[in-house]
Amino acid sequence: MEDTAAESPDIVGQIDASELRRRAQEAVARLPDLYREVIVLRYYQGLKHREVAELLGVPIGTVQFRCHTAFDKLRADLKKEIEDREVD
């Protein structure tokens, strides 16, 4: 019985981490293509800003701007989702 109790926080942590990943992936999927592509290439594929810029054929500053804007949109989206859940 003690083993189950000791494992419970890990299970809860895994569920929380899994739920957080799912919500983040859904929020990324809702981004306009322009922003989603830089997030996927930079953070999911692990490319550097320079590599993303070369791949997309845009200046590095454009990639940095799109990443910054994408994160602003993700923050706003996730904040709204949290607020909506609190109201329910």
N, C-alpha and C positions, 0 to 999 in steps of 0.2 A: 504494500500500500504506500509506503514511503517513496518508492521509486516513482510511482505515478504522480504523487504530489510534487516531487522534485522536477519531473519532466513538464508539468503543466505550464510554468512560465515560459519555457522554451517553445512549447506548442503555441501558446498565445502570441508570443513574439513572432513566430513564423507566420501565423495567420495575419497578424497586423502588417508585417512586411509584405506578404503576398497581396493583401488588399491595397496597400499603398502603391505597389508596383502596378497593379491593375488600374487603379485610378489615374496614375501618372500616364500610363500607356493610352488610356481612353482620352485624356486631356491632350496628349500629343496628337492623337488621331483626329481630334476636332480642329487642330490648327489649320489655317489656310496652307495650301501646298507650298507656297513660297517660304514659309517659316518652318513647316514640318520637315522639308528636305534638309535644311541645314542642321536641325536638331538630330535627325536620324544619322546623317553623315558624321557629324562632329561627336556626338555623345553615344550613339548606339554602335556606330561603326568604328569610332575611335580615331577618326582622321583629324589632323591638325587644321587650324583655320586656313593656312596656306594651301593645303591639299584640297580642302573643300572649294576654295576660291578657284584653283586650277581646274578642278573637275566641272564646276558650274560655269567657268568662263567669266567670272566676275572679280572685281577687286577685293582684296582681303578685307578692306574696310566695310564693304557691303556684307560680307559674311558675318563680321563682328556685329554690325548693326542688326542684321536679321536674327542672330542668336539672342542679342539683348532684347529685341522686340518680342521674340518668341517667348522668352522667359517672363517678360511682363505679362503677356497674354495668358501663359500657363498659370502664373500666380493669381491673376484676376479670375480665371476660370475655376481654379481649385478653391479659391476663397469663396466664390459664389456658391459652389457645390456644398461646401462646409456650412455656410450660412443657411442654405435651403434645407439641409438635413437637420439643423438645429431647430428650425421652425416646425418641422414635422414632428 
